[in-house]
Amino acid sequence: MGKSLNTRLFVVFCIFLAGFMLTNHKFIRNRSFYYSRSMHKAVELSQAWFDIIAREKGKRGIISDVNSKVLNNHMIGDDYTYITTTLGSLSSKEISTNPDFAALIVRLLKEAGIEPGDKVGLIMSGSFPALAVSSLAALQVMGLETVLMSSLGASTYGANQEMATWIDIESWLSQYGGLKYRSVVVTLGAENDAGEGLSDEGLSIMRNAISRNQYNLYIPGSLEESIRHKFDIFSSAGIDILINIGGNQSALGGCTHASGLPNGLYKDLVLCNDPDRGLIQEMIAKDVPVINLLNIKDLASNYGIDLLPGVTYSGSTKLFIEQEVNKNAVLITLLVGILSIIILFPLKNFFRETVNNANKF
């Protein structure tokens, strides 16, 4: 009897195993987001704007001194210029030229519950111009009101070319690409958000960019002043979410906790009480969610965006879909398994054999 019971148990196990193997690939299924159309439109607009920037740089003979092979390599700045503030990663800048980041911004905004008509605060340095363009494309496609603040300093390979600073790019897109947003605050960036540490040549380049694009330059007296000034503008506007791109000091803060701020979308954060904590922490304290875009490789890895772009970009594997459990496949497998037990183990015989086997011990 024991051998018979063991044999039938083995048969049931095999049935379950076979059922699992046959349907395992169907347990998890992919489902497109209901707003995927907006994601794709944002990607298209981002690429159209990249093309405008390529054209305008071409007119002016602005070519990067970096030999990058990525498709949108015109979004890559120089290795070092007078307005370079910090060291940056070339591979991160290359990854950021993928217009699929526009789709990521749409997705993160939707996950945060942002809807057309809501207000977004966007603060950015010149370090990731491609990411800034993609973010603005996402905001415009979604029909969001935006309070934009920018700084001119840029890390290596960012918007650090003399005639192609961030506000030059912003002006080109406004004039030729239909960009609806314009920076309401422009700072020099760098140390204390006031251009400290840059050479006179660098400061002159920035001031000339301000003048030719007809912007007003804000120079704070201290980092704390810059944070408070920008915080007051965002608060008065009643923004529903803050997006930070790059490492502007007023966004991250000057506190020891600035380097540990998480990446991506979040609504809660263990706050510090330092007087120079940045706008990210100040907004979280007001229950305003934040999208922090700084560690580009981490973001790309999490959403399947191409980490090794070549002359083309591989399709993003996890960005436009979400995975869910296929309850029907699971239910069918369970029913087949239960049915096999009923057939092989009539309940009366099953309990009798179980008791007999237990008595042997």
Secondary structure as GFF3:
##gff-version 3
##sequence-region A 1 361
A	DSSP	alpha_helix	2	27	.	.	.	ID=ss1
A	DSSP	beta_strand	28	32	.	.	.	ID=ss2
A	DSSP	alpha_helix	36	60	.	.	.	ID=ss3
A	DSSP	three_ten_helix	73	75	.	.	.	ID=ss4
A	DSSP	alpha_helix	90	96	.	.	.	ID=ss5
A	DSSP	alpha_helix	100	111	.	.	.	ID=ss6
A	DSSP	beta_strand	119	124	.	.	.	ID=ss7
A	DSSP	alpha_helix	129	141	.	.	.	ID=ss8
A	DSSP	beta_strand	145	151	.	.	.	ID=ss9
A	DSSP	alpha_helix	166	176	.	.	.	ID=ss10
A	DSSP	beta_strand	183	187	.	.	.	ID=ss11
A	DSSP	alpha_helix	200	212	.	.	.	ID=ss12
A	DSSP	alpha_helix	223	237	.	.	.	ID=ss13
A	DSSP	beta_strand	241	245	.	.	.	ID=ss14
A	DSSP	alpha_helix	249	252	.	.	.	ID=ss15
A	DSSP	three_ten_helix	258	260	.	.	.	ID=ss16
A	DSSP	beta_strand	264	266	.	.	.	ID=ss17
A	DSSP	alpha_helix	279	285	.	.	.	ID=ss18
A	DSSP	beta_strand	290	293	.	.	.	ID=ss19
A	DSSP	alpha_helix	296	303	.	.	.	ID=ss20
A	DSSP	beta_strand	321	325	.	.	.	ID=ss21
A	DSSP	alpha_helix	327	344	.	.	.	ID=ss22
A	DSSP	alpha_helix	347	359	.	.	.	ID=ss23
###
